[in-house]
Amino acid sequence: MSRDKAPKRHKRRESSVSKPVAPPRPDPETLEIVLWPDPVLTRRAGDVEQIDSWLLQVIERMKHLMEAHEGVGLAAPQVGLPLRLFVMAEKAKADQAIAVINPVLELGSETQEAEEGCLSLPGIRGQVIRAKQITLTGYDVKGGPISMPLEDFPARIAQHENDHLDGVLIIARMSPSARIAHGKKLRELEEKAQ
């Protein structure tokens, strides 16, 4: 092409690549806890972009599911929703639970090991090393900023639930021997899902 000739401009065709699809918005009352090996449990969740009446109903449903299953926390992927949101209550009571939207954790340097279980991995418990102190930031149900220091058990809950938002389960945090010890139970869950 010579210097004095400008390149022809072609009309752009619409891309054949599909645009990102918004997460599903099922009726919150139909939500139930999903179990391993559901793929939603191993995928990174996306940010919550809007706090509306549907999301508030989801949060209430999550609080009640958490209490009904005697859990102290529940993340949105555990009810099949790929959203960065979790609820937690140290005493496993729905009316005491807080919701954290788009959480961010700043971990302290001191760690401790303790046993953890998971509502999506029934019957599986193991020792997990976590930061002893954290700072949890994010947003509350009104869209206001949250910033709270947490220590010991509440810090552990927040770290466990935040792991779910990154697609990380406790089996990934256990020792290799502990994972092997739970192999039979994991296979049973996989067979049940088929």
C-alpha positions as CSV (number, residue, x, y, z in Angstrom):
1,M,0.0,0.0,0.0
2,S,1.3,3.4,-0.9
3,R,1.7,6.2,1.6
4,D,-0.8,8.4,-0.1
5,K,-3.6,5.9,0.0
6,A,-5.7,5.7,3.1
7,P,-6.8,2.2,4.1
8,K,-10.4,1.4,3.3
9,R,-12.7,1.4,6.4
10,H,-14.8,-1.7,6.6
11,K,-18.1,-1.8,8.4
12,R,-17.6,-3.8,11.6
13,R,-19.6,-7.0,11.8
14,E,-21.2,-7.9,15.0
15,S,-19.0,-10.2,17.0
16,S,-20.0,-13.8,17.0
17,V,-18.7,-14.1,20.5
18,S,-21.6,-14.1,22.9
19,K,-21.8,-11.5,25.6
20,P,-21.5,-12.5,29.2
21,V,-24.8,-13.9,30.5
22,A,-26.2,-12.5,33.7
23,P,-26.4,-15.1,36.5
24,P,-29.8,-16.8,36.8
25,R,-32.4,-15.2,39.2
26,P,-34.4,-18.2,40.5
27,D,-37.3,-17.8,42.9
28,P,-35.4,-17.4,46.3
29,E,-37.9,-19.8,48.0
30,T,-36.7,-22.6,45.7
31,L,-33.1,-22.3,46.7
32,E,-31.5,-25.3,48.4
33,I,-28.0,-26.2,49.4
34,V,-26.0,-27.7,46.6
35,L,-23.6,-30.6,47.3
36,W,-20.3,-31.7,45.9
37,P,-19.5,-32.2,43.0
38,D,-21.8,-29.4,41.7
39,P,-19.6,-27.3,39.4
40,V,-20.8,-24.0,40.9
41,L,-18.8,-24.9,44.0
42,T,-15.5,-24.8,42.2
43,R,-15.9,-21.7,40.1
44,R,-15.0,-18.1,41.1
45,A,-18.2,-16.1,41.8
46,G,-18.8,-12.7,40.2
47,D,-19.4,-9.4,42.0
48,V,-22.9,-8.5,43.1
49,E,-23.8,-5.4,40.9
50,Q,-27.2,-4.6,42.3
51,I,-28.9,-4.8,45.7
52,D,-32.6,-5.2,45.0
53,S,-35.6,-7.0,46.4
54,W,-34.7,-10.3,44.8
55,L,-31.2,-10.2,46.4
56,L,-32.7,-9.4,49.8
57,Q,-35.0,-12.4,49.5
58,V,-32.0,-14.5,48.5
59,I,-30.2,-13.4,51.6
60,E,-33.1,-14.2,53.9
61,R,-33.4,-17.6,52.3
62,M,-29.7,-18.2,52.8
63,K,-30.0,-17.3,56.5
64,H,-32.8,-19.7,57.1
65,L,-31.1,-22.5,55.2
66,M,-27.9,-21.9,57.2
67,E,-29.9,-22.2,60.5
68,A,-32.0,-25.2,59.3
69,H,-28.8,-27.1,58.4
70,E,-27.1,-26.0,61.7
71,G,-24.4,-24.1,59.9
72,V,-22.6,-20.9,60.9
73,G,-22.2,-19.6,57.4
74,L,-23.4,-20.0,53.9
75,A,-22.1,-18.6,50.6
76,A,-24.2,-17.9,47.5
77,P,-22.4,-20.6,45.4
78,Q,-23.7,-23.1,48.0
79,V,-27.2,-22.3,46.9
80,G,-26.2,-22.4,43.2
81,L,-25.7,-18.7,42.7
82,P,-22.3,-17.5,41.4
83,L,-22.4,-14.3,43.4
84,R,-19.9,-12.8,45.8
85,L,-22.1,-12.9,48.9
86,F,-22.2,-14.8,52.1
87,V,-24.1,-14.9,55.4
88,M,-22.6,-15.8,58.8
89,A,-23.7,-16.2,62.4
90,E,-21.4,-17.5,65.1
91,K,-24.4,-19.1,67.0
92,A,-26.0,-20.5,63.8
93,K,-29.2,-18.3,64.2
94,A,-30.8,-16.7,61.2
95,D,-31.9,-13.6,63.2
96,Q,-28.3,-13.0,64.3
97,A,-26.8,-13.5,60.8
98,I,-25.1,-10.8,58.9
99,A,-24.8,-10.6,55.1
100,V,-21.6,-9.5,53.5
101,I,-21.8,-8.4,49.8
102,N,-18.6,-8.4,47.7
103,P,-16.4,-9.2,50.7
104,V,-12.6,-8.6,50.8
105,L,-10.4,-10.1,53.5
106,E,-7.2,-8.7,54.8
107,L,-5.4,-11.6,56.7
108,G,-3.3,-11.2,59.7
109,S,0.0,-13.1,59.9
110,E,-0.7,-15.3,62.9
111,T,-2.4,-18.6,62.0
112,Q,-4.2,-21.4,63.9
113,E,-5.5,-24.8,63.0
114,A,-9.0,-26.1,63.8
115,E,-11.5,-28.6,62.6
116,E,-14.0,-27.4,59.9
117,G,-17.0,-28.9,58.2
118,C,-19.0,-27.7,55.2
119,L,-22.8,-27.8,54.4
120,S,-21.9,-28.7,50.8
121,L,-19.7,-31.6,52.0
122,P,-21.9,-33.4,54.5
123,G,-20.0,-35.8,56.7
124,I,-16.6,-34.4,55.9
125,R,-14.6,-32.7,58.6
126,G,-10.9,-31.9,58.8
127,Q,-8.2,-29.7,60.2
128,V,-7.7,-26.4,58.3
129,I,-5.1,-23.7,58.9
130,R,-6.5,-20.2,58.9
131,A,-5.4,-16.7,59.8
132,K,-6.3,-16.0,63.5
133,Q,-7.2,-12.3,62.8
134,I,-8.7,-10.7,59.7
135,T,-10.3,-7.5,58.6
136,L,-13.5,-8.1,56.7
137,T,-14.7,-5.3,54.4
138,G,-17.6,-5.3,51.9
139,Y,-21.1,-4.0,51.8
140,D,-24.2,-4.6,53.9
141,V,-27.8,-5.2,52.6
142,K,-28.4,-1.4,52.3
143,G,-25.2,-0.9,50.2
144,G,-23.3,0.7,53.1
145,P,-19.7,-0.1,53.6
146,I,-18.7,-2.7,56.2
147,S,-15.3,-2.9,57.9
148,M,-14.8,-5.1,60.9
149,P,-11.9,-6.8,62.6
150,L,-12.6,-10.5,63.3
151,E,-10.7,-13.0,65.4
152,D,-10.7,-16.7,66.1
153,F,-14.0,-18.5,65.3
154,P,-15.7,-15.5,63.5
155,A,-12.5,-14.9,61.5
156,R,-12.5,-18.6,60.5
157,I,-16.2,-18.5,59.4
158,A,-15.5,-15.5,57.2
159,Q,-12.4,-17.1,55.6
160,H,-14.3,-20.4,55.0
161,E,-17.2,-18.6,53.3
162,N,-15.0,-16.3,51.3
163,D,-13.1,-19.4,50.0
164,H,-16.5,-20.6,48.5
165,L,-16.6,-17.3,46.5
166,D,-13.2,-18.3,45.0
167,G,-14.3,-21.8,44.2
168,V,-12.2,-23.3,47.1
169,L,-13.5,-26.1,49.3
170,I,-12.1,-27.3,52.6
171,I,-10.9,-30.4,51.0
172,A,-8.4,-28.3,49.1
173,R,-7.1,-26.8,52.4
174,M,-6.8,-30.2,54.2
175,S,-3.6,-32.3,54.3
176,P,-3.2,-34.9,51.5
177,S,-3.7,-37.7,54.0
178,A,-7.0,-36.1,55.2
179,R,-8.2,-35.8,51.6
180,I,-7.3,-39.5,51.0
181,A,-9.2,-40.4,54.2
182,H,-12.3,-38.7,52.9
183,G,-12.1,-40.3,49.4
184,K,-14.8,-42.8,50.0
185,K,-17.3,-40.1,51.2
186,L,-16.4,-37.9,48.3
187,R,-17.1,-40.8,45.9
188,E,-20.4,-41.5,47.6
189,L,-21.4,-37.8,47.0
190,E,-20.3,-38.0,43.4
191,E,-22.3,-41.2,42.8
192,K,-25.4,-39.7,44.5
193,A,-25.2,-36.7,42.1
194,Q,-25.3,-38.9,39.0
